């Protein structure tokens, strides 16, 4: 039992991501209100972004900036060890994902507004019923 608790505690950030993913997926699938579905999508996207950012973290790593030695005409004074640096690629990609997520949220909310203006409701069941009666 103690080993299982230490395993869960050591991977707490991953458990958090899994819980957020499941909450977002649940909201997208089960909820009938379109705004609740959109919020579920945002929670889902946030969990994925947090997961990728945490994958780029390295214990004891530093930012990948190499200082040049002016005495040697711009050459580095020591050999570069890649293992000492944090990989910036996941962070850069997640910045792009955040921008795409914000754009997706804006488009989804504007579509929800248009649907509400057209059908007078944001509930899926009521919208489907009105569509069947047309």
NUVOTI-315878 format. One line per 10 residues: number of its first residue (from 0); their letters; for each residue x, y, z of C-alpha. Coordinates in Angstrom, 2 decimals. Example, Ala and Ser with C-alpha at 12.3 -4.5 7.8 and 13.67 -1.06 7.14 Angstrom:
BEGIN
0 = as = 12.30:-4.50:7.80  13.67:-1.06:7.14
This chain:
BEGIN
0 = xxxxxxxxxx = 0.00:0.00:0.00  2.84:2.36:0.87  4.51:1.71:-2.50  1.29:2.51:-4.32  0.84:5.78:-2.43  4.43:6.81:-3.13  3.93:5.98:-6.83  0.77:8.10:-6.96  2.45:10.97:-5.12  5.49:10.83:-7.43
10 = xxxxxxxxxx = 3.26:11.13:-10.50  0.76:13.64:-9.08  1.09:16.00:-12.03  0.16:13.21:-14.47  -2.85:12.26:-12.37  -3.92:15.90:-12.49  -3.70:15.90:-16.29  -5.68:12.67:-16.55  -8.40:14.05:-14.27  -8.58:17.29:-16.27
20 = xxxxxxxxxx = -8.73:15.30:-19.52  -11.58:13.17:-18.21  -13.52:16.19:-16.90  -13.18:17.92:-20.28  -14.10:14.79:-22.23  -17.09:14.17:-19.95  -18.34:17.72:-20.49  -17.97:17.48:-24.27  -19.78:14.16:-24.54  -22.46:14.23:-21.82
30 = xxxxxxxxxx = -23.57:17.86:-21.46  -26.39:19.13:-23.67  -25.66:22.84:-23.31  -23.34:24.13:-26.04  -21.50:26.54:-23.73  -20.79:23.69:-21.30  -19.44:21.66:-24.21  -17.18:24.57:-25.17  -15.92:24.88:-21.59  -15.21:21.14:-21.63
40 = xxxxxxxxxx = -13.21:21.58:-24.82  -11.15:24.35:-23.18  -10.48:22.17:-20.11  -9.42:19.32:-22.40  -7.05:21.60:-24.36  -5.60:23.00:-21.14  -4.83:19.52:-19.82  -2.99:18.64:-23.02  -0.99:21.88:-22.94  -0.03:21.32:-19.29
50 = xxxxxxxxxx = 1.04:17.76:-20.10  3.34:18.85:-22.92  4.85:21.71:-20.92  5.63:19.33:-18.06  7.24:16.91:-20.51  9.72:19.65:-21.47  10.84:20.13:-17.86  14.14:18.65:-16.72  15.30:18.45:-13.10  18.37:20.63:-12.72
60 = xxxxxxxxxx = 18.26:21.81:-16.35  18.86:25.38:-17.45  17.59:27.46:-20.32  19.40:26.73:-23.62  21.41:29.93:-23.91  25.09:29.43:-24.70  27.44:32.22:-23.66  30.34:33.02:-25.99  33.90:33.74:-24.87  35.06:37.05:-26.30
70 = xxxxxxxxxx = 38.74:36.12:-25.84  38.36:33.30:-28.36  36.53:35.39:-30.98  33.01:34.23:-30.22  33.83:30.56:-29.61  32.39:28.81:-26.60  34.82:28.20:-23.78  33.64:24.66:-23.03  31.96:21.80:-24.81  28.17:22.08:-24.92
80 = xxxxxxxxxx = 26.37:19.26:-23.13  22.79:18.99:-24.35  21.79:17.01:-21.29  22.28:20.12:-19.14  19.62:22.12:-21.00  15.82:22.09:-21.04  14.28:21.32:-24.43  12.44:24.50:-25.51  10.50:22.86:-28.35  7.50:21.63:-26.29
90 = xxxxxxxxxx = 7.12:25.07:-24.75  7.25:26.82:-28.11  4.73:24.40:-29.62  2.39:24.89:-26.67  2.53:28.67:-27.15  1.20:28.00:-30.63  -1.41:25.62:-29.19  -2.55:28.32:-26.75  -3.06:30.76:-29.63  -4.99:28.13:-31.60
100 = xxxxxxxxxx = -7.04:27.31:-28.49  -7.99:30.95:-27.94  -8.97:31.27:-31.61  -11.00:28.06:-31.39  -12.73:29.33:-28.25  -13.61:32.60:-29.97  -15.03:30.88:-33.03  -16.96:28.37:-30.91  -18.50:31.09:-28.75  -19.44:33.19:-31.77
110 = xxxxxxxxxx = -21.10:30.15:-33.37  -22.96:29.52:-30.11  -24.19:33.12:-30.18  -25.43:32.72:-33.76  -27.15:29.44:-32.86  -28.85:31.13:-29.91  -29.99:34.01:-32.12  -31.37:31.58:-34.71  -32.98:28.96:-32.44  -33.42:30.77:-29.11
120 = xxxxxxxxxx = -31.67:28.05:-27.15  -28.25:26.54:-26.48  -29.61:23.12:-25.49  -28.86:20.41:-28.06  -32.18:18.63:-27.61  -34.22:21.78:-28.22  -32.13:22.75:-31.26  -32.49:19.24:-32.74  -36.25:19.32:-32.15  -36.56:22.68:-33.91
130 = xxxx = -34.46:21.37:-36.80  -36.69:18.29:-37.16  -39.81:20.49:-37.32  -38.49:22.61:-40.17
